Amino acid sequence: MLVIDRWEGEEIKRRKGWLLLYGRRKVGKSFLLRRLTKWDVYATITRSRAALVDGELRPVEEAIRLVVKVLSSGGKAVIDEFQRLNDAHWE
């Protein structure tokens, strides 16, 4: 597989605090994050409103609690497909 490095990669590696990565569908956002960041928890929100965390399907509420715990302890968390979350979780 050929991977073309992009200028955004260095910015993502240096970034501290919150980062919102968005864009059109199928342009490699998730691939970019998986390749360039070291995270403690990576949660993908499914269409059915469950969460895939470390290869295990969990309820969204459980995944959000885990993400909050990781962030509170100074760790890094990724929520992929966050737009699928209910409005209540955005708070």
Summary of the structure (lengths in Angstrom):
residues: 91
radius of gyration: 13.6
end to end distance: 39.2
largest distance: 40.2
contacts: 188
relative contact order: 0.16
helix: 40%
strand: 19%
